[in-house]
Structures are given as structure tokens and as C-alpha cells.
């Protein structure tokens, strides 16, 4: 996450954080879609497994979710008038 510039108003920061949160959620959605595709492409009978790739994507998805949640909470703090 980026640090707030000194002269950025609360409404500007909320707008920036909202965009950042949307981007993080979109990346998370893309990760989960890749996981679904990899899981569908597995074939145990042929020995085709994607466990490492799936695990990495799931971890990335969790990380992105946490970062999006931090943005959401920061936005809520700004709406309530709390500063850093």
C-alpha cells in the first residue's frame, strides 16, 4: 500500500483507496478463476496435477483479500474522521 501524500485530502485518499481496493479484488478474482481452471485441468488417472500452482494462487488470493480489507478499513476510518 502506498503512503498518503502530505497534501492529499481525505476525499482524494478515499477515492484512491477505493480504486486500489477494486484493483485488488479484481486480481483476487482472477487468481480464483485460474485456480478453478487448474483444478478442472487435473487428471489423476494421467498423473496431471497442479497442486503447487494452485497452492501459490490460493496464497496470493488470500494476500490480495487481506490488502483489500486493509483498504476498506482505512476508508471506513477516513469516513469516521480518524487520521493515521
N, C-alpha and C positions, 0 to 999 in steps of 0.2 A: 504494500500500500504506500501511496505517496504521502509525504508530509504536506500539511496545509501551508500554502504561501502566506506570508505575513499580511498581505493586503486583500486576501480573498474574503468576501463577506460570507455569512452563514448560508444565505440562499444560493450563492455560487458554489459553495462547498457541497451543499445538499444535492445540487444538480450534478456536480462532478461525481459524487459518491453514488448517485442513482445510476448514472451511466456505467460506472465501474462495476456496480453490483449486477446490472443487467448483463454486462460482458462476461462476468464470472459465471453467472447462471447459465448463459449460453454455452460456454466452454464445458461446464459440468454436464449439460445435456448432451453435447457432442461426445464426451467421454463415455457416458452411459450407453449411447447409441452404438459406439464402437464395441463396447463390452457385449451388448446383445448380439451384434454381428459375429463377433469372435466365438461366442458361446454356440450360436447356431451353426457355425462352421466346423465345430469339433466333431470328430467321428472316432469314437473309441475303438470300433472294430478295425479301422485302418491305422490306428495309433496316432491320429491327428489331435493334438491337444494344444491349447493356447493359454495354459494356466499362468505363465509368467506375465504375458502381455495383459491378461485380464486382471491379474493382481495389481500391476502397475497402474492400469487405468482406473481401477477402483480406488486406489490410494490417491491418485490425482483428483478424482471426483470428490472424495472426502475433503481434501485440502481446499479445493475450489469452493465447496459448500461452506467451510469454516470462514474463509476470507469473505464470502458474500454475506455471511451472518455478521461479521465484524462491521462491514459497511452498513448493514441495516441498523445495527445497534448505534453506530455513530450518527446516522441520520436521525434516529429517534432522540438521541441526546441533544442534537442541534435543534430539533423541533421543540424540545422542552427548555431550551435556552442554556443548557450546560455547555461550558467550554472545556477544553482539554484540561 
